[in-house]
């Protein structure tokens, strides 16, 4: 399998905190960005598979949207244990977004990767991965943990990878959105403006929407007709408004310097049955975010599509 490793620009966390503290005040009425010891993310309200976000931090971009659109290629199958080895972090901890294992679930789905790999250490893999799918009635949805603890997935994965160790991380506390961009877009634009297109910066981790509601989508079964435009994709997707709390697993890059990246991708799960692909909060006067992010050192590009496009990447 084709694997390419690229180097991110890695500014000190303190520098990133400073520019986000300044920049996010244009988007939220209350902003606090600090560098702190990461809490134990295995505990509520985050429910992750590992304690922290430190240790060989990188972003993995596996497959891509061209394997879903215009027509799905379900034979594109991957496994997070294998990706961890390819990325040089066999005991890695993944959080992020992607497509579920259709060969196991039986249909297309949104995947919320949340898995700490064993790496042959003798310890058991801890898998807290969830998925969301559209039910057979074509309207309602189901969100639950992946069956049998599978580490498989299909088509694409956009994940933050680390050893899951405790350590310093960025903590963002934000209230009441005033800007037009969603959270991840606002962050990306600040990083791009600060560091420029020649110094791509990658961030990943988790954020909690603790108050308010958010717009999410869930993919239905694979389209039998080709999706050839963003309008086609929009009509195909199923949209929902879900209430907080929502646990959002997120990766983003400030720019794409020719690596054919999914520039940002966030999937959410919850303890009350809500989940899917994050678009934006829908209650800006009420919304509150708490984020824990780390800066990635490398980008690991796995099985990059030979033919690409920009459709369906919102």
N, C-alpha and C positions, 0 to 999 in steps of 0.2 A: 504493500500500500504506500502510495506517495506521501511523504512527510517532509515538510519544509519548516524550518525554524528561523524566525526573524527576531531581531532585537528591538524592544521598545525603548524609548527614552524613559529613564527612571528618576524623576525628581524626588527629593526628600519629601516625606509625608507632610512636614511642617510647611513646605512651600506650597504644596497642593491645598492644604487647609487654608492658608492665607488667601490664595486667589479665589477659592470657593466661598470663603466667608465674605469677601468683598463682592464677588460677582452675583451670588445668589440673592443678595438683598434687592436686586432688580426684579426678582421673581417671587419672593415670599416676604411677608410682613415681619416674621420673626425667624432669625437665622442664627444658628450656633454651629460652627465647624471646628472641631478640636482633634488633637491626636491623643488617644487614650489606650490603655490596655484593653484589649478586646474581652468582653465578658464571655462566659461559657455559653456559646451559641446553641449547644445541645438543649439547653433549658428553655422554658417558655419565656418570652412569647415567640421565639424564633424556630425552635424545633428542628435544628439542623443535625446532620450526621456526625459532625466533628466540632471540637471546641472553638477553634479559631481559624484565622485566614492567613497564617504565616507559614513559611517554609517553602522555598522554591516557587514563588508565586508566578503564575503564567496564565494566559488565556489560550484555550484550544478552540479552534474553529474547524469543525468536522463536516465534510460534505457541503451542502448549501441549498439555497432555494431553487436553483436550477434542477435539482433532483425531485422537486415537488411540482414545479411549474415550468412549462405549460401542462405537462402530464406527469403524474407521479411515477417514480421508478422504485417501487417497494423492495426490489432486490438489493438496494443500497442499505446494507445492514452493518451495524457497528456494535461495539461493546465497550463500556467505560473501563473495565479492568484492562482491556487491551490498549485503549487509548492512553491510560495512565502509564503503561510500560513504554509505549511509543514516545511519550512526552518526557521520559526520564524520571518520572515520579511514581514508581510502582505502588507506593502506599498512599497514593494521592486522594484528595478530597475534592469532589466536584460539586459546584452549585451553578445553576444557570437555566438555560432554556433549550428546547429542541422538539423533535417529533418523536412520538412514542413508538414502541416496537409493534408494528401492525401484525407481524407474524405470530405474536404472542397474545396481544389484546384482541385481535380479530378485526380491527378497524383502525382508521386513522385517529390520531389523538394529539393533544398538547402534552408535552412531558416537562416535568419540573425536576431535573436531575438534582439529587441531594444524597450523595453516596460517598462513604469513606472506604476505599479499597484496602484489602488485606496486604497486597503486595508480596504474597508468599511468606509473610511473617509468622504465620501460624495462628494469628488472631482472625476472627470472623469478620467478613465484610459487613459494615453497618450501612444498611440501605433504607433511607427514609424518602425515597423518590415517590412522587405522586404523578398521576396523569388525569386529564380531563377529556371526556369524549361526549359526543352527541348521542343520545339514546336512539333506540330503534324507531321511536315515534317521530323522529326528525325534528323535535322541538326541545325537549327537556335535556338535561345534562347530568353526567355522573362524574364525580371527582373522588378518587380513592388511591391507595397505594398500589404500586405495580405488583402484578401477581408473582408469587414464588420468589420474591426478592431479585428478579431479573435485573441484570446490568445492561441488557440489550437496548438498542434504539435504532431508528431508521432515518434515512434521508439527510438529517442535519442535526448538529449540536453546537451550541455556543455557550461555553462554560468557563468559569474561573476555576483554576486548579491550584491547589497548594497541598502542603502536608497536613493542613488542619491544626497546626500548632497554635498555642496562645502567643500573643505578641501585640505590638503596637498596631493600631489601625485608625482610619479616619472615622470619626463619629459625626454625623450630620443630624441636627434636630431642626425641623422646619415646620412652620405653621402658616396657614392661610396663603394660598397661591394667588399672586397678582399678575404674573406673566402669562403669556399665551402658550409657551412651550411646556411639555410635560417634564417631569423631574430629570430623566436621563438626558433628554435633549438639551435642557438648560445646562447641565453639568458638562456635557460634551462641548458645547459652544464656548464655554469659559475656558476649558482646557485648550481648545484649538486656538482661540484668540491669544492665550498666554504663551503657549509653547510653539505655535506655528505648524504648518503642514509638513515640515521636514523632521519634526520631533514628535512622532505619535506616542501618546500616553494611553495606557490601558488600565481600566479600573474594573473591579468585580467584587461581589459580595452579596449582601442581603439588605433589603430595606423593608420596614414594617409600615403599612398604612394603618395607623392606630385609630383614626377618626375619619368619618366621611364615607364616600362611595367612589368606585372606580369603574371605568369602562374596560371590559375584557372581551376577547373573542375566543371561540373554540372552533377548530376546524371540524367540518363534517367528514363523511366518507370521501375518499378520493374522487375528484371530478372525472366523469367519463368523457367530457368534452374539454378540449384544450382551453386553458385560461391564458389569454394572450394580452391582457391589460390589467392595470390596477383596478379598473372598474369591474372587470370580470371577477377578480379575486374578492373584492368588497361584497359583491352580490352572493358569492359562494359561502363566505364566512358567516358564522352565527355570533351575534353580539349580545352581551349581557351587561347589566349594571349590578355590581355586587357590593355589599356593605363591608366595612371594616369589622374586625381586623383581617388584613390580607398580608401574607408573608411572601415577599417578592424576591426572587433569585435573579440576579442581574449581572450582565457584562456589557462593557462599552469601550470603544476606542475613540480618541479625539478626532481621528481621521483615518482614511484608508490610503496608505502610500503604495497602492498597486498590489495589495495582497488579496483582493477580492473578498473583503470581510463583510459580515453582517455587522454593521457599524454599532448597533446596540440591540440587545434582545433581553427581554424580561418576562418571566413567567411567574405566576402567583399560585399559591395554594393556601389552605386555611384549615381551621378546625371545625368549620361549620358547613362544609360541602361546596364552597365556592373555589373556583380556580380557572386558569386559562392564561392567555397572552395579554399582558398589560399594555394599554394604550395611554390612558391618562386618568387622573381623578376627575370626577364630575361634580364635586361639591367644593369648589375652591375656597369658599369662605369658611369652611369647616375643617378641611383636610389637615392632618398632621402626619409627618413622616419622621421615622427614626432609622438612620442608615448606618451600616458598618461596611466599609470598603477598604480594600488594600490595592496597592499599585502593582501591576504585573511587570515582570522583568522580560518575558519572552512571549512571542506569539507562535503557537504551534499550529500549522495549517495542514490538515489531514484530508487526503482525497479531494483536493480542490477540483471543481468541475472544469473541464476543458472548454466548454462553451457556457458563457455566463450572460446574465442580463440583470436589470434592476427592478423587475416587476415583483410585487408582493413582498417588499422588504420593510414595510412600515411596522 
